[in-house]
Every structure is written in C-alpha cells, then in structure tokens.
Amino acid sequence: MRWDKIAQSEEFKHLVKIKAWFMTIAIIFSTVYYFALPLSVGYLKPFMIQKVTGSINIAYWFALSQFFMAWIIAGIYAWVANHSFDPIADKIRRENAGGLER
C-alpha cells in the first residue's frame, strides 16, 4: 500500500483531525496563559504586587508557574498520545505494514 492511499483513509483522516483539535486547544491555552502574565502586570498591578511568600509577590509566582505549566501540558500531551493517538496510528500501521515500500 502506498502512503497516498493511507493518507486518504478515513482512519488516518480521523487521527489527523483529533490530533489537530488537541493541538489547537493546547496552543490556544498556552498562548492565553503566556500573555496573561504581562497583561496582568500591566492592568492588575495592585493585585500582582501583593506579597505571598516573604518578598516574593504574585507576579513572580505566576511567572514561575509558566515553567510548570509547560511541563504539565507536555505530560497531558504524552498521556493523550499514549491513550488516543498511538493506538489509532498503530492500527493503521498494522493494517498497512505488508504493502509498504521501503
């Protein structure tokens, strides 16, 4: 089987569709979360400068949280890929393994 035939199959189109949907949501969330810090510091300064721990204010904790959020999103992607994307891709690969040209 040739790659163009695989790309036209319904299962492959479904895989691309659900992966694109997930990535769109992840990108939108990441972008909003990223720009929330500078917007908050600019427009919510009295709230963001409140001390939380010693001399560390909310703005610093928010900035630090962005590193953790990146890891959380990566972990969520890995989990979703293992439970949703990979089984579909494995099925497509198994069904078409015999006719692939190397």
Contacts in CASP RR format, 6 or more apart in sequence:
PFRMAT RR
TARGET T0000
AUTHOR 0000-0000-0000
METHOD contacts of the structure
MODEL  1
MRWDKIAQSEEFKHLVKIKAWFMTIAIIFSTVYYFALPLSVGYLKPFMIQ
KVTGSINIAYWFALSQFFMAWIIAGIYAWVANHSFDPIADKIRRENAGGL
ER
1 96 0 8 1.000
1 98 0 8 1.000
1 99 0 8 1.000
1 100 0 8 1.000
2 101 0 8 1.000
3 100 0 8 1.000
6 12 0 8 1.000
6 92 0 8 1.000
6 96 0 8 1.000
9 92 0 8 1.000
11 88 0 8 1.000
11 91 0 8 1.000
11 92 0 8 1.000
12 92 0 8 1.000
14 88 0 8 1.000
15 85 0 8 1.000
15 88 0 8 1.000
15 89 0 8 1.000
15 92 0 8 1.000
18 84 0 8 1.000
18 85 0 8 1.000
18 88 0 8 1.000
19 85 0 8 1.000
22 77 0 8 1.000
22 80 0 8 1.000
26 73 0 8 1.000
26 76 0 8 1.000
26 77 0 8 1.000
29 73 0 8 1.000
30 69 0 8 1.000
30 70 0 8 1.000
30 73 0 8 1.000
33 66 0 8 1.000
33 69 0 8 1.000
34 66 0 8 1.000
36 62 0 8 1.000
37 59 0 8 1.000
37 62 0 8 1.000
37 63 0 8 1.000
37 66 0 8 1.000
40 47 0 8 1.000
40 48 0 8 1.000
40 59 0 8 1.000
40 62 0 8 1.000
41 48 0 8 1.000
41 59 0 8 1.000
42 48 0 8 1.000
47 58 0 8 1.000
48 57 0 8 1.000
48 58 0 8 1.000
48 59 0 8 1.000
48 62 0 8 1.000
49 57 0 8 1.000
49 58 0 8 1.000
49 59 0 8 1.000
50 57 0 8 1.000
50 58 0 8 1.000
51 57 0 8 1.000
52 58 0 8 1.000
52 61 0 8 1.000
53 61 0 8 1.000
END
